[in-house]
Amino acid sequence: MTMAVVVTFRDEERCLPRFLASLAAQTAPPESVVLVDDGSTDASAQIAADFVRRHPGARLVRRPPRARERDRLVAGSVWSSFQEAVATLEHDHDVVAKLDADLVLPPELLAEITAAFAADPRLGLTGPYLSERAADGTLQRIRWRPEHVAGATKFYRRRCYDDVHPLPPLLNLDMVDEVKARSRGWRTASFAAAGGDPLHLRAEATHDGLLRGLRRRGAAEYVSGGHPLLVLYMGLQRVARPPRIVGTLHYFAGWLSAAARRVPRFDADLRELRRREQLLRVRERVAGRFGRTRRVTRTGA
């Protein structure tokens, strides 16, 4: 199977060399690599240009610098750049990948991805679990549901990509795309890479600061149609992790502010699909717990 990898970055001179070295070290390198400089003002573009000169299958696309936005991720320029880059691919690759530049990939990762797609024709979207380095230096896996695929490592079967995209470049697109994929009959799944999790060099939701990241997450739930009761539940779960009260308030403030400002949202049908999946998971979880309780009671009796 052939693969094209698209990497969108902006001002990533600290992380980009390690990422590109890990991409070059893949035992099954991609046929095409598109590096999209999204208006960097540091040395990122030069680092990418040096990589392209050494790798014939790679090319660099430079987007002009833009006025600094209050929050670049809210504007969705990463997803715009990715979808535009896929549209310019010269060959019809079997797999297209969106990778962030703040990763270090294990050398067998791309080989595992292509093997997974070859083994399961229904697999439309996949990616590995990620790990981050904790304050004590140990590696800790980031936890999420097995059917979710992190936005930092999205590998689409091309036919699935064409079924799902284009989508508006809005917050939580990395959840809405998989909801739409499942509604079209594709399977979405994360997996544990045999060579170890890719290392995520920047902690989740900390781009431009942790509190801004939490407000962004709250806004993302509004944009993608998260059920209000589940938004409340997820916000209250934040109390268990520092910053406890302040972080929780910022998460709720993001949702409420987005609702008050009526920020652009995904289409109603996509929001309904996501909300329906959320409620189904809640019902399955409640039914599972109730079923376990009944089995324990009967056994004890």
Secondary structure by P-SEA (a helix, b strand, c coil): cbbbbbbbbccccccaaaaaaaaaaccccccbbbbbccccccaaaaaaaaaaaacccbbbbbcccccccccccccaaaaaaaaaaaaaccccccbbbbbbcccccccaaaaaaaaaaaacccccccbbbbbbbccccbbbbbbcccccccccbbbbaaaaaaaccccccccaaaaaaaaaaaaaccccbbbbbccccccccccccccccaaaaaaaaaaaaaaacccaaaaaaaaaaccccccaaaaaaaaaaaaaaaaaaccccccaaaaaaaaaaaaaaaaaaaaaaaaaaaaaaaaac
